[in-house]
Amino acid sequence: MNDDESVLLHTEGHMLHLTLNRPRALNALTHTMVRSIDEALTQADADAAVVAVVISGAGERGLCAGGDIRSIYQDARAGRRASVDFWRDEYLLNAQIARFPKPYVALMDGIVMGGGVGVSAHGDVRVVTERSRVAMPETGIGFVPDVGGTHLLGAAPGELGTHLALTGKPVNAADALACGLADHFVPSARLPDLVAALSRCAEPAEVTETVGRYTAPAPAPELAEHRAWIDDCYAADTVEEIIDRLTRTGLPAAEETARSLLALSPTSLKVTLEAVRRARRLGGLEAALDQEFRVSCRAFEGHDLVEGVRARIIDKDRDPKWNPARLGDVTEADVARHFEPLGAGELGLHPAP
């Protein structure tokens, strides 16, 4: 099934264990890994002996840092479209995880970002630890939250999701719980015992009960003290007004947020705000994934994604040259283009608008 061993599969008792196994790359997802997980879930669904699935990451640093964005840069520079094929299968996998009829337990220990959120936060039993750092950091490379991220963040309380989508900032376990990205806090030291106990489950109904026996109170949330200014500032209609409100609060944290936003891709920020707001109206995950596929395909054709990856990952100069370079130069038509249907190229999870 998976000759390169980038996803390790083994069964203990009635539990199928999926281990993302690229620890040196922080378990970043490749197309092969996506296909392997898809195949494993399809077989687990059909196997009456499998009660539930547990997904975790190899190594000590995290579940998954996201997709292999270096390959996206190389693909775009070479004029290929393998990245589009990868996103298609990745988003279909995200939907498959959400629909999976058996308990899907995601151990969101350590770094869980981008594609890592996609293979974990759509499951029905999502475990975070004191080491968890959960984020959708796409705006940092001139991209837009995907893998169902606009759906998840759009459903977060108040404007917390808008804040996280635009800034790309990671949250701790408590904030992941508060934002609806996770369900249970388990101290990392208890994870080996939890995994062993899950392997002894004989019925699906035992899974959540078993997780509950290993939970503990989460550490203090970090976003709670900022909720008032976040809800007020991010309720604005435009990115420009959001930044203006942040600047005028007189609060150091809000002002620092405004400065960080001004360093990001203007196109990415405007498209992200529109994507999250549209996702709220769409309601369901599959419609949001269809929308995200359109947006990802358009972003792949643009300038800022390649430039953002170059500046952060390839050359590491941290000095991207965005185009357009100013928020005021990104037109409504520029934003709207990202949401136009793809015709025969649609993802096709949900009827097209």
C-alpha positions in Angstrom: 0.0 0.0 0.0 2.7 2.5 1.0 6.2 1.3 -0.1 7.9 4.5 0.9 6.8 4.2 4.5 5.8 7.9 4.8 2.6 6.6 6.4 2.9 3.7 8.7 -0.1 1.4 9.3 -0.5 -1.1 12.0 -3.5 -2.6 13.8 -3.6 -3.3 17.5 -6.8 -4.9 18.8 -9.6 -3.3 16.8 -7.8 0.0 16.3 -6.1 1.0 13.0 -3.1 3.3 13.7 -2.0 5.7 11.0 1.4 7.4 11.7 2.6 10.2 9.5 6.3 9.3 9.1 8.4 12.1 7.8 9.7 13.4 11.1 12.7 15.3 9.6 10.1 17.3 7.5 7.8 17.6 10.5 5.6 15.1 8.8 4.7 17.4 5.9 2.1 15.8 3.6 3.0 14.6 0.2 0.6 13.4 -2.5 1.7 9.8 -1.7 0.8 10.3 1.9 -2.7 11.7 1.0 -3.4 8.7 -1.2 -2.2 6.2 1.5 -4.4 7.7 4.1 -7.4 7.7 1.7 -6.8 4.0 0.9 -6.4 3.1 4.5 -9.6 4.8 5.5 -11.5 3.2 2.6 -10.3 -0.3 3.7 -11.0 0.5 7.4 -14.5 1.6 6.6 -15.2 -1.8 4.9 -13.4 -3.9 7.6 -15.8 -4.9 10.4 -12.9 -5.8 12.6 -11.7 -2.1 12.7 -13.6 -0.2 15.4 -11.8 3.1 15.1 -8.8 4.9 13.6 -6.0 6.8 15.4 -3.8 9.3 13.5 -0.5 10.6 15.0 2.8 11.9 13.9 6.3 10.3 14.1 8.9 12.1 16.1 8.7 14.6 19.0 7.8 17.8 17.2 4.3 17.5 16.0 1.5 15.7 14.1 2.1 17.6 10.8 3.4 21.0 9.7 1.2 21.1 6.6 1.7 20.4 2.9 5.1 20.2 1.3 5.1 23.8 0.1 8.6 23.6 -1.4 7.2 21.3 -4.0 4.4 23.8 -4.8 7.1 26.4 -5.5 9.1 24.0 -7.7 5.9 23.0 -9.5 4.8 26.5 -10.2 8.2 27.6 -11.4 8.4 24.7 -13.8 4.9 25.5 -15.2 3.4 22.2 -14.0 0.1 21.6 -12.2 0.9 18.7 -9.9 0.0 20.9 -7.0 -3.6 21.3 -8.2 -3.8 17.5 -8.4 -2.5 17.2 -4.9 -5.0 19.8 -3.5 -7.8 17.9 -5.3 -7.0 14.6 -3.5 -6.1 16.4 -0.3 -9.5 18.2 0.0 -11.3 15.0 -1.0 -9.5 13.3 1.9 -10.6 16.1 4.2 -14.2 15.4 3.3 -13.7 11.7 3.7 -12.3 12.2 7.2 -15.4 14.2 8.1 -17.7 11.6 6.7 -15.8 8.6 8.2 -18.5 6.5 10.0 -16.2 5.2 12.7 -14.4 7.1 15.5 -11.4 9.0 14.0 -9.1 10.0 16.8 -6.5 12.7 16.0 -3.6 13.1 18.4 -2.8 16.8 17.7 0.3 16.9 19.8 3.0 19.5 19.0 2.8 21.4 15.7 -0.4 21.0 13.8 -0.6 23.5 10.9 -2.2 23.8 7.5 -2.6 20.3 6.0 -2.1 18.9 9.5 -5.3 20.6 10.6 -7.0 19.1 7.5 -6.1 15.5 8.6 -7.1 16.1 12.2 -9.6 18.8 12.9 -12.4 17.2 10.7 -12.3 14.1 12.8 -14.8 13.5 15.6 -12.3 12.9 18.5 -9.6 15.6 18.5 -7.0 15.5 21.2 -4.6 18.4 22.0 -1.8 18.6 24.6 0.2 21.2 26.4 2.6 21.1 23.4 0.0 21.7 20.8 0.4 24.7 18.5 -2.5 24.8 16.0 -2.6 27.2 13.1 -3.7 27.9 9.5 -0.6 30.0 8.5 -1.3 30.4 4.8 -1.3 34.2 4.6 2.3 34.1 5.6 3.2 32.7 2.2 0.7 34.6 0.2 -1.9 31.8 0.2 -5.3 31.4 1.7 -6.6 29.0 4.4 -7.6 25.7 2.8 -8.2 22.0 3.8 -11.5 23.1 5.3 -9.8 25.8 7.3 -12.2 28.6 6.2 -15.1 26.4 7.4 -13.5 25.7 10.8 -12.4 29.2 11.4 -15.7 30.7 10.1 -17.5 28.6 12.8 -15.3 29.8 15.7 -16.9 32.1 18.3 -17.2 35.8 17.4 -14.4 37.0 15.2 -11.7 34.7 16.7 -11.6 32.7 13.4 -11.2 35.8 11.3 -8.3 36.9 13.5 -6.6 33.5 13.2 -7.2 33.2 9.4 -5.8 36.7 8.6 -2.8 36.6 11.0 -2.0 32.9 10.7 -1.0 32.9 14.3 -0.9 29.5 16.2 -3.0 28.9 19.2 -2.4 26.7 22.3 -4.5 23.8 23.4 -7.0 25.9 25.4 -7.6 28.3 22.5 -7.9 25.4 20.0 -10.6 24.0 22.3 -12.4 27.4 22.6 -12.3 27.9 18.8 -13.7 24.5 18.0 -10.5 23.0 16.5 -10.2 20.3 19.2 -12.4 18.5 21.8 -10.2 17.0 24.5 -7.0 18.0 26.4 -4.7 15.2 27.4 -1.3 15.8 28.9 1.4 14.6 26.5 2.8 12.2 29.1 -0.5 10.3 29.1 -0.6 9.8 25.3 1.2 6.4 25.3 -1.3 5.0 27.9 -4.2 6.5 26.0 -3.1 4.8 22.8 -2.8 1.5 24.6 -6.2 1.9 26.1 -7.8 2.8 22.7 -6.3 -0.4 21.3 -8.4 -2.3 23.9 -11.7 -0.8 22.7 -14.0 -3.4 21.3 -16.9 -1.1 20.3 -17.0 2.4 18.8 -19.0 3.7 21.8 -16.0 3.0 24.0 -13.6 5.3 22.2 -14.8 8.7 23.5 -15.3 7.3 27.0 -11.8 6.0 26.9 -10.3 9.4 25.9 -12.3 11.0 28.7 -10.5 8.9 31.3 -7.2 10.5 30.3 -8.3 14.1 30.0 -7.2 17.0 32.3 -8.0 20.7 32.6 -6.4 22.6 29.8 -3.8 25.4 30.4 -5.1 28.9 30.5 -6.3 30.3 27.1 -4.4 33.1 25.6 -7.1 34.7 23.4 -9.7 35.3 26.1 -8.2 38.5 27.3 -8.1 39.9 23.8 -11.6 38.8 22.8 -13.2 42.3 23.1 -10.9 44.0 20.7 -10.7 41.1 18.3 -14.5 40.9 18.0 -14.8 44.7 17.5 -11.9 45.1 15.1 -12.5 42.1 12.9 -16.2 42.9 12.5 -15.2 45.6 10.0 -16.2 45.1 6.4 -12.8 45.4 4.8 -9.1 44.6 5.6 -8.3 48.2 5.5 -10.9 49.1 8.1 -9.8 46.1 10.3 -6.3 47.4 10.3 -7.5 50.9 11.0 -9.5 49.7 14.0 -6.6 47.7 15.3 -4.3 50.7 15.1 -6.8 53.0 16.9 -7.4 50.8 19.9 -4.4 52.0 21.8 -3.7 48.5 22.8 -0.2 47.2 22.2 -1.4 43.7 21.2 -3.9 45.1 18.7 -1.3 47.6 17.3 1.3 44.8 16.9 -1.4 42.7 15.0 -2.0 45.6 12.7 1.7 45.9 11.9 2.0 42.2 11.3 -1.0 42.2 8.9 0.6 45.1 6.9 3.6 42.8 6.2 1.4 40.1 4.6 0.2 39.8 1.0 -2.6 42.3 0.4 -4.2 39.9 -2.1 -4.0 37.0 0.3 -5.6 39.1 3.1 -8.5 40.3 1.1 -9.2 36.9 -0.4 -9.0 35.3 3.0 -11.4 37.7 4.6 -13.9 37.1 1.8 -13.3 33.3 1.9 -14.1 33.1 5.6 -17.2 35.2 5.3 -18.4 33.2 2.4 -17.7 30.0 4.2 -20.0 31.1 7.1 -22.8 31.5 4.6 -22.1 28.2 2.9 -22.5 26.4 6.2 -21.1 23.0 5.3 -17.6 21.7 5.0 -18.0 20.2 1.5 -19.2 23.5 0.0 -16.3 25.3 1.7 -13.8 22.8 0.3 -15.2 23.3 -3.2 -14.8 27.1 -2.7 -11.2 26.6 -1.3 -10.3 24.5 -4.3 -11.3 27.4 -6.6 -9.4 29.8 -4.6 -6.3 27.6 -4.4 -6.3 27.1 -8.2 -6.5 30.9 -8.8 -3.8 31.5 -6.2 -1.5 29.0 -7.9 -1.8 31.0 -11.1 -0.9 34.3 -9.3 2.2 35.9 -8.2 2.1 36.0 -4.4 2.1 32.3 -3.5 5.3 31.6 -5.4 6.9 34.8 -4.0 5.8 34.0 -0.5 7.3 30.5 -0.5 10.5 31.9 -2.1 10.9 34.5 0.7 10.1 32.2 3.6 11.3 28.8 2.5 13.6 29.0 -0.5 15.8 32.1 -0.1 14.7 32.7 3.5 15.2 36.4 3.2 11.8 37.2 4.7 11.4 40.0 2.2 8.6 39.1 -0.1 7.7 41.5 -3.0 4.0 41.3 -3.1 2.1 42.3 -6.3 0.0 44.3 -5.8 2.1 45.7 -2.9 -0.7 47.8 -1.3 -4.1 46.9 0.0 -5.7 49.8 -1.9 -4.4 48.3 -5.2 -6.3 45.0 -4.8 -9.6 45.5 -6.5 -12.9 43.9 -5.8 -12.5 42.2 -9.3 -9.1 40.8 -8.2 -10.8 39.2 -5.2 -13.9 38.0 -7.0 -11.8 36.2 -9.6 -10.6 33.7 -7.0 -14.1 32.5 -6.4 -15.2 32.0 -10.0 -16.3 28.4 -10.9 -13.8 26.2 -12.6 -16.2 24.5 -15.0 -15.1 20.9 -15.7 -12.3 21.4 -13.2 -14.5 21.8 -10.1 -13.8 19.7 -7.0 -17.4 18.7 -7.2 -18.2 17.8 -3.5 -21.2 20.1 -3.5 -23.4 21.5 -6.2 -21.7 24.5 -7.8 -23.3 27.9 -7.1 
